[in-house]
Amino acid sequence: MRYSLIAIFLFSSFYSVAQQYAFLVTGTYTSGKSEGIYIFRINTSTGEAAPAFVAKGIRNPSFLAISPDQEFVYAVEELNGDGNSGKIVSYRFNRKDGSLTRIIGKPSGGDDPCYITTDKSGRWVITGNYSSGTVSVHPANKNGVLGDAVCLVQHEGSSVNKERQNGPHVHSTVLDADNNYLYVPDLGTDKVMIYGFNKKTGMLTPATNPFAAVKPGSGPRHFEFARNGRTAYLAEELTGTVTVFSVDKKSGSLQPVQSISGAKPGFSGFMGSADIHASPDGKFLYTSNRGDANDISIFSINSENGKLTYLNSEPVKGKTPRNFCIDPSGNLLLVANQETNEIVVFTRDKNTGKLTDSGKRIAVPNPVCLKWVKP
């Protein structure tokens, strides 16, 4: 009995320590010194990071998706011009050492793919192509092998900003929790397109209410659901605002209920909002702002109706914060500062939502996308 108790104690202690670590998978632009996809092992209690692996031989892996079973990583190759169109690449992920093994690449179905996701089953990989305004659906088998696209949807239209909205620009592809509807913010048309998703065939069909329009010139970018699935949040790049929607889970329809700015008081520059995420406990919402802002906007979430209250903005200690991520425990928020070539680690107060610079930095050239793989 004594030896059994000792063994249980040692195992529990080891397991507790192991749970403090996770892998951070980092997508980049390779036009500078970056060599591809960078993997780091992060202590989620302290924010300390150690390099684990670099997947070379891929160009502009600017957005990543992790399969539901965390066995595979899917990356875009954001390409356009010189005879190159966009591609997507699958990798097998080794959860022991953080290494990636390339499996296969496929055309993405358009130019400049900027977002990629998987459905909840892991059978389908969905990609948004920015410059061509297209959405593609590829099958993925149990070994992470991608097939040719089974569905390709072309968006049409434009909006009021002639420099940025002269045509459709798909910016993200987000499925609801039930795997029934796909939501596609289009920066060029000022709409969130809504598609019914066929889990068996991968086909997309317009929903009963096929889109939700936002204020002209807003520039829809990234989209996030609340934990209950009945509220959704849209980051709008060109105005730095967030539109809050109520969600009809049966029909997939979106109804706007609030529009709120993420700008700090007195700010008059260009926000350039990019990414949006809710905290794991669903109490706070964060958006990253590039342009002249270079900060993270912090909102509290009303637990009754999902509406937002602006709290404050935290400078990111660098330039061009693209994507960011909150670690699974909710202790840390990491920001990818593209132009200053580092990831900045903030600690997060779970009671107030406040961010504090931990002083820790992860050096990586042109970081763009950050994804966690849990231990």
N, C-alpha and C positions, 0 to 999 in steps of 0.2 A: 504494500500500500504506500509506504514511504517513497519508494523509487517511482511509483506511478505518479504520485503527486508532484515529485520533482520534475518528472518528464513533462507533465501538463503545464507546470509553471514555466519551464524553459520554452516550450512551444508557444505558450501564450505571449511570453515576452518577445520572442522572435517575431511572431505574427504582428504584434503591436508596432514594433519598430518598422517592419516591412511595409505596414500600411501608411507610414509617413512619406513614402516615396511614390512617385509616378513619373512616367515619361512625358516629355513635352516634344511634340512633333512640330517642326517649324518650316513653313513654306517661305520661299524667297523669290526675289527677282534676280536673275543671273546676269544682268547686263553690266554689273559691276564686278566685285570680287567674289561673289557667292558662287559655290560649286554645286548647289542643288538643295536637297532637303536635309536639315540638321536635326538631330535627335539629342536631347539632353535628359539626364536623370535628375529630378528635382526633389529635394527634401521639402515636403509641403508644410512642415512645421517651421522651418527656418528660412526657406527660400533659397538655400544654397543649391547651386547647379554644377553638374559635371558633364562634360561632353561624352556622348555615347557612340555616335555614328554619323557619318555624312553619306547620303545617297547621291552619287555623282552621275553625270551623264543625262540629266534632265534639264530642259530649258524653262525658265520662268514658272516654277511650280508655285504659283501665287495663291492657290487655294487647295485645301485638302479635306478629305472626309475619312473617317474611321469606320470600318464595318461594325455592325452591332455586336458581333462576337469579339471584336478587337483583334482579329487575326490578320486583317488586311488594311492597307492604306491606299486610298485612291487620290491621285493628284492630277490637276490640270497642267497642261503646257500652254501658257497664255501667249499664243503666237498669231501673227497676222502680217501678210506681206512677204515679198521676196520668195514667192512660191510656197510659203509655209502657212498652213491654216492650223487651227487649234487641235490639240490632242488631249487624250486622257490616258493615264498610265496607272496600272495596278501593281502593288507590291505586297509580298508576304512580310508580316511584322513578327519579329522574334521578341517575345515579351520577357525573355530572360536577359538579353544583352542590348535590346533596342535597335538591332540591325534590321535593315530592309533588303529584301531580295526582289529584284524586278521580275515581273511575270509577263506582262504584255502591254502594248500601247494600241490605242484605237483613235481614229479621227473623232473629234468632239461634236461634229455636226455644225460647225460655224467658226467664226473668227473671234479671237481673244476670249476664250472661256475664262470666266472669273469666279465661278462658284460651282461646287460639286457636292452632292449629298447621296446617301443611300436611303432606300426605304427601310421600314422597320424589320423586314424579313432578311435584308441583306441580298436579296435576289436581283434588285434593280439599282442602277446607278444613274442619277439624274444630273445633267449639266446645263448651266446657263451660259450662253455665248454672248458677250457684251456687244461687240461691234456689229455682228450680223443680226442680233435680236432674235436668236433662236433658242429653243429648249430641246434637248435630246434625252432619250431614255435608252440605256444599254443594259442588257442582261449580264449578270455576274454569277458564275457557277460556284459550287462549294469550295473550289480551289482558288478562287479569286480571278479566274480567267474571264475577261470581258469579251462579249460578243459584239457584233455589229448592231448599230442602233435599230430598235424596233419602232421607234416613234420620233418624229422630228416636227416640231411646231414652229412656224414662222410668225412673229409678231409684226403688226403694221401700225403706222401712225407716227405722230410727232407732237410737240407742244411748243410753248411760247419762248423758251430760251433757245435762240437760233444757233448758238455756239455749241450747246450741249444736248439739245433735244431736237435735232434735225431728222431723227429717225428712231426706231425702237432700240433700246439698250437694256437687255435683260441683266439684272444685277444679283438676283439670288433665286434659289429654288427650294422652298421649305414645305415639307409635308406636315399635316396635322398628326396628332398623337395616335389617331385611329387608322392612319394610313389610307384615308379615304379621299382627301383633297390635297392638291398641290397649289401653293400660293407663290406667284412669280412677280415680284416688284419689277417694274420696267421704268427705269430712269427717264427714258426718252419720251414716253407717252403719258407720264403722270398717272399711271394706273397700277393696281395690283390685280393681275390676271388670276382667275380661279379655275382650276381644272379638276374634274373627277378623275381619280386614279384607279385603273384596273389592276389589282394586285396579281392577277393570273397572267395577263398579257403584257403589262407595262404600258398600255395605251392611255393617252390623255384625251379627254373630251371636255369641252366647255361646260362649266357648271350651269345650273339654272339661272343664277345671276352671275354672268361670266367675268365680271370685274368690279372693283371698287375704285372710283376715281378720287383723287386728292386735289388739293389746290394747285392750279396751273403754276408751273415753275418750281414745284417742290423737289422733284427728283427722287422718287422712291429708290431705296437701296437695299437695306437688310431688314429682316422680318423676324419677330420673336413671339412665341406664344407664352401666355401666363401658364402657371402650373395647372390651373383648372381647365384649360383649353377653351374657355368661354370669352377670353380677352386676348387680343393680339396687339403688338406694337410695331410700328413701321418707322425706321430711321430714314429721314429725308435729307439727302446730301446737299442739295443746293440752298436750302433755307435753314438747315440746322434745327429743324423741328422734329417732333415725334407725333405721329397720329395714332391715337388709341382707337381700336375697333372692338365692338362686341361681335362675337362669332356665333352664328347659328350652326351648331354642330351637325344638324340633320341635313341642311341644304348647302353648307359651306359658305354661306353669304357673309359678307362683312358690312357692318354699319358703323360709320365713324361717330365717335362720341366725344372726342377731345382732340385738340391740337395744341401742343405746348412747345415753347422754345427751350433749347438746351443752352442758350447763350448766357454767360454771366452778366450781371447788371452792368450797363454802360458799354458793353461790347458792340462794335459797329462794323467789324470786318467780315470776311467770308468764313463761314463755319466749316464747310467741307466735311460734314458728318460721314462716318464710315460704318462702324460696327455697332451692334446693340445686343446686350445680354442682361437677363435677370439673374439675381442672386439665387443660389440653390434653395433658399428658404422662401423665395417668392416675395420678399419684402421690399427689395430695391431693384431699380433698373439703371443701367449704365449705358452711355453712348460715347464713342470716341469721335473727336472732331479734329480734322486736319486743317488745311487752309491756313488762316491767320490765328486760329484758336489754339491748336496744339494742347488740348486738354480732354479730360473725361468729365462729362456731365453726369450728375448723380440725382436720381429722383426717388422718392418714396412711392410705394404702390398702395393704394387704398384696397384693403382686403375685401371690402364689400362690393365695389363696382369696378375695380381695376384702374381707376383714373390715377393720374400722376400729379405729384407736387414736386416742383424743382427745389433741390436742396442747396447744391453748390457745384462748382467746377474745380477739378484738381489738375494743375499743370502736369504734363507727362514727362518733364525733365528731358525733352528732346524734341525732334521734329517729325511730323507726318505720322501720327499714330494710326496705323491701318487697323488691323484686327487686334483684339485683346481677348483674354480668357480668364475665367475665375476657376480656381482649382476645385476639385470635387468636394473638398471639405468646406469651401467657402472662406478659407483663411486668407488666401492670396489672390490678387488680381495682377496679371502680367500684361504689359503693353508692348506691342511690336512697333518701335519707332523706326520707320523705314529709312529716313534720310540721315539719321545719326547712328545707324548700324549697331543697335543694341536693343535688348529687351529689358525694360525697367520693371522691377518687382515692387509692388505695393502690398502692404498688409491692409486688411479690411476689417473694420469694426462691424461685427454682425448686428449690433444693437442700433447703431446710428447710420450705417452705410458708408461712413467716412473712410477715405483712403489716406494712408500715410506712407511716404517714401521709406522703404526699408534700407535704402543705401546700396542694395545689391543690384548688380547689372550682369546681363548675359551677353557677351559680345558675339554678334552674328551679322554678316553682311546683308543689308537690305531685307530685314525680316518683314514679312507681310501677314502670314496666317499662322495662328497658334492653336493646336489641338492637344488635348490630354488623352493619354492612355492610362487607365487606372492599373494599379499593381495586380 
